[in-house]
């Protein structure tokens, strides 16, 4: 009789969680590096004027 091959460890079908956590880690590191860059500046909010206009409910004449 031939020898049986050594059983291998089963690999999970999907490493989805590990992949996403690795991706998240990379993104956080990238954003932190960008923030700490000497060229980084505070981002301006988009559509500030539009939001201010939306906040007005009554116009006093």
N, C-alpha and C positions, 0 to 999 in steps of 0.2 A: 504494500500500500504506500502511496505517495504521502509525503508530509503535507499537512494542511498549512496554508499561509497564515501568518500571524494576523490576528484581527486588528483592523485599523479603527482609530477613533472616528466616530461619526461626526460629520460637520453639519451644522445647522443649515437648513435649506436657504434661509435668508438671514443675513446679518444686518437687516434694515436698521435696527435700533443703534447698533454700533456705528454704522455708516453715518447716520444722521447726527449722532453725538459728536463724531469726529469732524463732520462738516461744521456744526455749530461752534465747536472749539476753535476751528480755523477762522471762522468769520469773526468771532469775538476778538481773537488775537489781532486780526487784520484791522478791525475798527479801533481797537485800543492803540495800536501802533500809529494809525492815522491821526488819532486824537493827540497823541503825544509828540507828533511831528512838529518841528519848529515852524513849518509852513502852514500848519492847521489854523483855521480861523472859525469863529462861531458862525454856524449856518444861519442865514436869514430865513424867517418864516415865509412860507408861500401865501400869496393872496391875503396879505394883511388888510389891505384896503377893503376888499370884498367882505371880509368877515366883520369889519367895523361897520360897514353899511348894513349888513344883515342884522346886527345888534340893535340898530335904531328902529324903534317901533312907532315913535311919535315924532313928528316934526313940529316944533313950535314956530308959529308965524309971527 
